């Protein structure tokens, strides 16, 4: 597996194909994922790209970091490993707090 690249400051009008086409100038794009907001179904302004080799990834990172698209300068660097986040929702009123006003001690 080659270096996974983080691409930030992506114009909201860009598509996954736009990103893929841009990075394919530097070699084979093994994987491209433009992060989409679940609620608005629009780009969140960042993406992840995995190139075919480490050399291709380094070349793309060097050439495209600061590259201007629609007045926005891309930020391209090596992606950090994904942090594990706890699953589940918020409090929900359990624990030491009483859930009903008449239940107070």
C-alpha positions, -999 to 999 in steps of 0.1 A, spaced: 0 0 0 14 34 -9 12 67 10 -23 79 16 -25 116 8 -48 142 25 -60 170 1 -74 200 19 -89 233 8 -106 216 -21 -132 238 -39 -167 228 -29 -176 226 -66 -149 199 -73 -160 163 -79 -141 131 -71 -134 128 -109 -118 163 -109 -95 152 -80 -87 119 -97 -79 136 -130 -56 161 -113 -36 135 -95 -35 110 -124 -10 134 -140 16 120 -116 8 83 -119 -19 58 -112 -46 68 -87 -54 36 -68 -81 52 -47 -98 86 -45 -124 96 -19 -139 131 -18 -156 135 17 -192 144 13 -214 159 41 -243 135 49 -268 162 55 -262 186 26 -248 160 2 -220 186 -7 -183 183 -5 -168 190 29 -137 205 12 -112 177 16 -103 144 0 -80 114 3 -60 100 -26 -39 68 -27 -14 67 -56 0 35 -72 34 40 -56 52 60 -29 73 78 -56 41 89 -74 25 100 -41 56 121 -32 58 137 -66 21 146 -65 25 159 -30 54 181 -41 38 194 -72 2 199 -60 7 213 -25 -2 250 -30 -17 243 -65 -44 269 -72 -79 256 -82 -107 282 -85 -88 306 -63 -81 281 -36 -46 267 -29 -47 230 -23 -31 215 9 -15 182 0 3 161 26 6 126 40 -26 116 58 -24 107 94 -38 74 105 -74 76 114 -81 81 151 -104 57 168 -134 76 182 -159 62 206 -192 51 191 -226 61 203 -245 92 210 -248 118 237 -258 115 273 -295 107 271 -302 116 308 -288 84 323 -265 82 353 -268 103 385 -291 129 371 -328 123 376 -348 121 344 -381 136 357 -386 168 377 -407 149 403 -379 123 408 -356 147 425 -342 137 459 
